[in-house]
Amino acid sequence: MPHPRLHKSTHHFGLVNWWIGSSPAFVFGIGQLFFYGKDNGAKRGLDLGYDRARGRTESFEDPFALRLEEAPRLRALYLDAEHEDGYHP
């Protein structure tokens, strides 16, 4: 079974603030580069052989693969907008 992976970035918090029409009064963060990047994943045995799950048969068994194309709202938010900013979730 693949190791758990979690995708979180600051743009998620920006989206939430936009959706609720608010801005934070104070922001604080602490952490380290633990997984992101091919080299960090490979060091921890998390290189599954693909860089994104979309369209990859290898990802069918991955319980952490996000199937954006199966959710109309997520497809519209992310997949249909990839040409706008080049972001590939």
N, C-alpha and C positions, 0 to 999 in steps of 0.2 A: 504494500500500500504506500502511495506517495506520502511524503512528509507534508504537514499542513503549510500552506502559504497564505499570506494575507496581503491584500493590496490596499493600502491607504496612503493618501498623499494630501497635501495641504489644499489642493483644489477641491476636494470633497467638502471641506469646511467652508470654502468660498461659495460653493453651490448652495449649501444649507443656509448660509447668511443671506444669499440672494433670494432664495425661495421664501424665507420668513420675513424679508424686508428689514434685516437688522445688521448691525455691525458690532463686533466684539469691543468691549471696553479695554480688555487686557488680554494678551496672548503670551503663552509661555510654552516652550517645548524643550525636550531633552531626549537624547537617544544616540543611536549610532547606526552606521551603515552595516546592517547585519546580513541582509539577504539580497537586496536589489543589485542587479548586475550579474552577468553570466559568470564571472569569476567567483563572486561570493556564493552564488548558488551551487556551483560545481564543488567548491571547497567543502560544502556541507552535504554533498550527495543529493542535491535537489535539482540537478540538471536532468530534465525529463525528455530532452531531445527536441523540444520545440519552443519557440519564443512566444507564441500565442496559441490559444486553444482553437480559435475560429478556423474551421475547415480542416483540422488535423485529426485524422482517425486515431492517432496516438492519445489524444486527450479524452476519448470516450470513456475510459476507465478512471479518469481523474475526478474524484469527488469534489475538488476545489475549483474546477474549471467553470467559469461563469459563461453560461449560454445566452449571450446577449441577443442573438438572432431569434431566440424562442420567446422573448418578452417584448411585445410591441413598444412599450414605453422606453425600455433600455435600448432597444434597437434604434429608435428615433433619436435618443439623447446621445448615443455614442457611435454606433456603426454608420448611421446615415449622415453623421456630421464629421466623419474622419477626414474628408476632403477639405474641411474648413481649417483645421489646425494640425493635421497629421498625427494626432494622438491615437495610439493603438492600445486599447486596454487589454 
